């Protein structure tokens, strides 16, 4: 057996080697925990998606206007323009909050919690028909 140039208590290994290995293992463990805890690797970005049923809203508004006793033909065009402007404003609010808004006619299935049609109808004072 050869003797080391600098005698140490660990039989040839310096204390620096042991310190370096220990710190490396702790650093790797902390980095792994951070990646797991903050889901950097598993879930980098989940887009927020909501569904808007324009056909349902326009049908409900048309039925509401048809059954209204004060519906006048000369105001229908301006009423329609104000409803469309209100819808655009509501959708812009969702867009500004980072949502992707999809039209229901382009989506096959979605959870009821993602449907913003009742919220928009409530804000525009449109009565949606009850669905089972």
Contact map, one row per residue, 1 for C-alpha under 8 A:
111000000000000000000000000000000000000000000000000000000000000000000000000000000000000000000000000000000000000000000000000000000000
111100000000000000000000000000000000000000000000000000000000000000000000000000000000000000000000000000000000000000000000000000000000
111110100001000000000000000000000000000000000000000000000000000000000000000000000000000000000000000000000000000000000000000000000000
011111100001000000000000000000000000000000000000000000000000000000000000000000000000000000000000000000000000000000000000000000000000
001111100000000000000000000000000000000000000000000000000000000000000000000000000000000000000000000000000000000000000000000000000000
000111110001000000000000000000000000000000000000000000000000000000000000000000000000000000000000000000000000000000000000000000000000
001111111011000000000000000000000000000000000000000000000000000000000000000000000000000000000000000000000000000000000000000000000000
000001111111110000000000000000000000000000000000000000000000000000000000000000000000000000000000000000000000000000000000000000000000
000000111111000000000000000000000000000000000000000000000000000000000000000000000000000000000000000000000000000000000000000000000000
000000011111111000000000000000000000000000000000000000000000000000000000000000000000000000000000000000000000000000000000000000000000
000000111111100000000000000000000000000000000000000000000000000000000000000000000000000000000000000000000000000000000000000000000000
001101111111110000000000000000000000000000000000000000000000000000000000000000000000000000000000000000000000000000000000000000000000
000000010111111011000000000000000000000000000000000000000000000000000000000000000000000000000000000000000000000000000000000000000000
000000010101111111000000000000000000000000000000000000000000000000000000000000000000000000000000000000000000000000000000000000000000
000000000100111111100000000000000000000000000000000000000000000000000000000000000000000000000000000000000000000000000000000000000000
000000000000011111110000000000000000000000000000000000000000000000000000000000000000000000000000000000000000000000000000000000000000
000000000000111111111000000000000000000000000000000000000000000000000000000000000000000000000000000000000000000000000000000000000000
000000000000111111111100000000000000000000000000000000000000000000000000000000000000000000000000000000000000000000000000000000000000
000000000000001111111110000000000000000000000000000000000000000000000000000000000000000000000000000000000000000000000000000000000000
000000000000000111111111000000000000000000000000000000000000000000000000000000000000000000000000000000000000000000000000000000000000
000000000000000011111111100000000000000000000000000000000000000000000000000000000000000000000000000000000000000000000000000000000000
000000000000000001111111110000000000000000000000000000000000000000000000000000000000000000000000000000000000000000000000000000000000
000000000000000000111111111000000000000000000000000000000000000000000000000000000000000000000000000000000000000000000000000000000000
000000000000000000011111111100000000000000000000000000000000000000000000000000000000000000000000000000000000000000000000000000000000
000000000000000000001111111110000000000000000000000000000000000000000000000000000000000000000000000000000000000000000000000000000000
000000000000000000000111111111000000000000000000000000000000000000000000000000000000000000000000000000000000000000000000000000000000
000000000000000000000011111111100000000000000000000000000000000000000000000000000000000000000000000000000000000000000000000000000000
000000000000000000000001111111110000000000000000000000000000000000000000000000000000000000000000000000000000000000000000000000000000
000000000000000000000000111111111000000000000000000000000000000000000000000000000000000000000000000000000000000000000000000000000000
000000000000000000000000011111111100000000000000000000000000000000000000000000000000000000000000000000000000000000000000000000000000
000000000000000000000000001111111110000000000000000000000000000000000000000000000000000000000000000000000000000000000000000000000000
000000000000000000000000000111111111000000000000000000000000000000000000000000000000000000000000000000000000000000000000000000000000
000000000000000000000000000011111111100000000000000000000000000000000000000000000000000000000000000000000000000000000000000000000000
000000000000000000000000000001111111111000000000000000000000000000000000000000000000000000000000000000000000000000000000000000000000
000000000000000000000000000000111111111110000000000000000000000000000000000000000000000000000000000000000000000000000000000000000000
000000000000000000000000000000011111111111000000000000000000000000000000000000000000000000000000000000000000000000000000000000000000
000000000000000000000000000000001111111000000000000000000000000000000000000000000000000000000000000000000000000000000000000000000000
000000000000000000000000000000000111111100000000000000000000000000000000000000000000000000000000000000000000000000000000000000000000
000000000000000000000000000000000111111111110000000000000000000000000000000000000000000000000000000000000000000000000000000000000000
000000000000000000000000000000000011011111110000000000000000000000000000000000000000000000000000000000000000000000000000000000000000
000000000000000000000000000000000011001111110000000000000000000000000000000000000000000000000000000000000000000000000000000000000000
000000000000000000000000000000000001001111110000000000000000000000000000000000000000000000000000000000000000000000000000000000000000
000000000000000000000000000000000000001111111100000000000000000000000000000000000000000000000000000000000000000000000000000000000000
000000000000000000000000000000000000001111111100000000000000000000000000000000000000000000000000000000000000000000000000000000000000
000000000000000000000000000000000000000000111110000000000000000000000000000000000000000000000000000000000000000000000000000000000000
000000000000000000000000000000000000000000111111000000000000000000000000000000000000000000000000000000000000000000000000000000000000
000000000000000000000000000000000000000000001111100000000000000000000000000000000000000000000000001100000000000000000000000000000000
000000000000000000000000000000000000000000000111110000000000000000000000000000000000000000000000011100000000000000000000000000000000
000000000000000000000000000000000000000000000011111000000000000000000000000000000000000000000000001111000000000001000000000000000000
000000000000000000000000000000000000000000000001111100000000000000000000000000000000000000000000001111000000000001110000000000000000
000000000000000000000000000000000000000000000000111110000000000000000000000000000000000000000000000011110000010001111000000000000000
000000000000000000000000000000000000000000000000011111000000000000000000000000000000000000000000000011110000000000111000000000000000
000000000000000000000000000000000000000000000000001111111000000000000000000000000000000000000000000000111000000000101000000000000000
000000000000000000000000000000000000000000000000000111111100000000000000000000000000000000000000000000110000000000001000000000000000
000000000000000000000000000000000000000000000000000011111110000000000000000000000000000000000000000000000000000000000000000000000000
000000000000000000000000000000000000000000000000000011111111000000000000000000000000000000000000000000000000000000000000000000010000
000000000000000000000000000000000000000000000000000011111111100000000000000000000000000000000000000000000000000000001000100001010000
000000000000000000000000000000000000000000000000000001111111110000000000000000000000000000000000000000000000000000000000000000000000
000000000000000000000000000000000000000000000000000000111111111000000000000000000000000000000000000000000000000000000000000000000000
000000000000000000000000000000000000000000000000000000011111111100000000000000000000000000000000000000000000000000000000000001111000
000000000000000000000000000000000000000000000000000000001111111110000000000000000000000000000000000000000000000000000000000001100000
000000000000000000000000000000000000000000000000000000000111111111000000000000000000000000000000000000000000000000000000000000000000
000000000000000000000000000000000000000000000000000000000011111111100000000000000000000000000000000000000000000000000000000000000000
000000000000000000000000000000000000000000000000000000000001111111110000000000000000000000000000000000000000000000000000000001100000
000000000000000000000000000000000000000000000000000000000000111111110010000000000000000000000000000000000000000000000000000000000000
000000000000000000000000000000000000000000000000000000000000011111110010000000000000000000000000000000000000000000000000000000000000
000000000000000000000000000000000000000000000000000000000000001111111000000000000000000000000000000000000000000000000000000000000000
000000000000000000000000000000000000000000000000000000000000000111111110000000000000000000000000000000000000000000000000000000000000
000000000000000000000000000000000000000000000000000000000000000000111110000000000000000000000000000000000000000000000000000000000000
000000000000000000000000000000000000000000000000000000000000000000011111000000000000000000000000000000000000000000000000000000000000
000000000000000000000000000000000000000000000000000000000000000011011111101100000000000000000000000000000000000000000000000000000000
000000000000000000000000000000000000000000000000000000000000000000000111111100000000000000000000000000000000000000000000000000000000
000000000000000000000000000000000000000000000000000000000000000000000011111100000000000000000000000000000000000000000000000000000000
000000000000000000000000000000000000000000000000000000000000000000000001111110000000000000000000000000000000000000000000000000000000
000000000000000000000000000000000000000000000000000000000000000000000011111111100000000000000000000000000000000000000000000000000000
000000000000000000000000000000000000000000000000000000000000000000000011111111110000000000000000000000000000000000000000000000000000
000000000000000000000000000000000000000000000000000000000000000000000000011111111000000000000000000000000000000000000000000000000000
000000000000000000000000000000000000000000000000000000000000000000000000001111111100000000000000000000000000000000000000000000000000
000000000000000000000000000000000000000000000000000000000000000000000000001111111110000000000000000000000000000000000000000000000000
000000000000000000000000000000000000000000000000000000000000000000000000000111111111000000000000000000000000000000000000000000000000
000000000000000000000000000000000000000000000000000000000000000000000000000011111111100000000000000000000000000000000000000000000000
000000000000000000000000000000000000000000000000000000000000000000000000000001111111110000000000000000000000000000000000000000000000
000000000000000000000000000000000000000000000000000000000000000000000000000000111111111000000000000000000000000000000000000100000000
000000000000000000000000000000000000000000000000000000000000000000000000000000011111111100000000000000000000000000000000000000000000
000000000000000000000000000000000000000000000000000000000000000000000000000000001111111110000000000000000000000000000000000000000000
000000000000000000000000000000000000000000000000000000000000000000000000000000000111111111000000000000000000000000000000000100000000
000000000000000000000000000000000000000000000000000000000000000000000000000000000011111111100000000000000000000000000001000100000000
000000000000000000000000000000000000000000000000000000000000000000000000000000000001111111110000000000000000000000000000000000000000
000000000000000000000000000000000000000000000000000000000000000000000000000000000000111111111000000000000000000000000000000000000000
000000000000000000000000000000000000000000000000000000000000000000000000000000000000011111111100000000000000000000000001000000000000
000000000000000000000000000000000000000000000000000000000000000000000000000000000000001111111110000010000000000000000000000000000000
000000000000000000000000000000000000000000000000000000000000000000000000000000000000000111111111000000000000000000000000000000000000
000000000000000000000000000000000000000000000000000000000000000000000000000000000000000011111111100000000000000000000000000000000000
000000000000000000000000000000000000000000000000000000000000000000000000000000000000000001111111111110000000000000000000000000000000
000000000000000000000000000000000000000000000000000000000000000000000000000000000000000000111111111110000000000000000000000000000000
000000000000000000000000000000000000000000000000000000000000000000000000000000000000000000011111111000000000000000000000000000000000
000000000000000000000000000000000000000000000000000000000000000000000000000000000000000000001111111000000000000000000000000000000000
000000000000000000000000000000000000000000000001000000000000000000000000000000000000000000000111111100000000000000000000000000000000
000000000000000000000000000000000000000000000011110000000000000000000000000000000000000000000111111110000000000000000000000000000000
000000000000000000000000000000000000000000000011110000000000000000000000000000000000000000000110011111000000000000000000000000000000
000000000000000000000000000000000000000000000000111100000000000000000000000000000000000000100110001111100000000000000000000000000000
000000000000000000000000000000000000000000000000111100000000000000000000000000000000000000000000000111110110000000000000000000000000
000000000000000000000000000000000000000000000000001111000000000000000000000000000000000000000000000011111110000000000000000000000000
000000000000000000000000000000000000000000000000001111000000000000000000000000000000000000000000000001111111000000000000000000000000
000000000000000000000000000000000000000000000000000010000000000000000000000000000000000000000000000000111111000000000000000000000000
000000000000000000000000000000000000000000000000000000000000000000000000000000000000000000000000000001111111000000000000000000000000
000000000000000000000000000000000000000000000000000000000000000000000000000000000000000000000000000001111111110000000000000000000000
000000000000000000000000000000000000000000000000000000000000000000000000000000000000000000000000000000011111110000000000000000000000
000000000000000000000000000000000000000000000000000000000000000000000000000000000000000000000000000000000011111000000000000000000000
000000000000000000000000000000000000000000000000001000000000000000000000000000000000000000000000000000000011111101100000000000000000
000000000000000000000000000000000000000000000000000000000000000000000000000000000000000000000000000000000000111111100000000000000000
000000000000000000000000000000000000000000000000000000000000000000000000000000000000000000000000000000000000011111100000000000000000
000000000000000000000000000000000000000000000000000000000000000000000000000000000000000000000000000000000000001111110000000000000000
000000000000000000000000000000000000000000000000111000000000000000000000000000000000000000000000000000000000011111110000000000000000
000000000000000000000000000000000000000000000000011110000000000000000000000000000000000000000000000000000000011111111100000000000000
000000000000000000000000000000000000000000000000011100000000000000000000000000000000000000000000000000000000000011111111000000000000
000000000000000000000000000000000000000000000000001111001000000000000000000000000000000000000000000000000000000000111111100000000000
000000000000000000000000000000000000000000000000000000000000000000000000000000000000000000000000000000000000000000111111110000010000
000000000000000000000000000000000000000000000000000000000000000000000000000000000000000000000000000000000000000000011111111000000000
000000000000000000000000000000000000000000000000000000000000000000000000000000000000001001000000000000000000000000011111111100000000
000000000000000000000000000000000000000000000000000000001000000000000000000000000000000000000000000000000000000000001111111111110000
000000000000000000000000000000000000000000000000000000000000000000000000000000000000000000000000000000000000000000000111111111100000
000000000000000000000000000000000000000000000000000000000000000000000000000000000000000000000000000000000000000000000011111111000000
000000000000000000000000000000000000000000000000000000000000000000000000000000000010011000000000000000000000000000000001111111000000
000000000000000000000000000000000000000000000000000000000000000000000000000000000000000000000000000000000000000000000000111111100000
000000000000000000000000000000000000000000000000000000001001100100000000000000000000000000000000000000000000000000000000111111110000
000000000000000000000000000000000000000000000000000000000001100100000000000000000000000000000000000000000000000000000000110011111000
000000000000000000000000000000000000000000000000000000011001000000000000000000000000000000000000000000000000000000000100100001111100
000000000000000000000000000000000000000000000000000000000001000000000000000000000000000000000000000000000000000000000000000000111110
000000000000000000000000000000000000000000000000000000000000000000000000000000000000000000000000000000000000000000000000000000011111
000000000000000000000000000000000000000000000000000000000000000000000000000000000000000000000000000000000000000000000000000000001111
000000000000000000000000000000000000000000000000000000000000000000000000000000000000000000000000000000000000000000000000000000000111
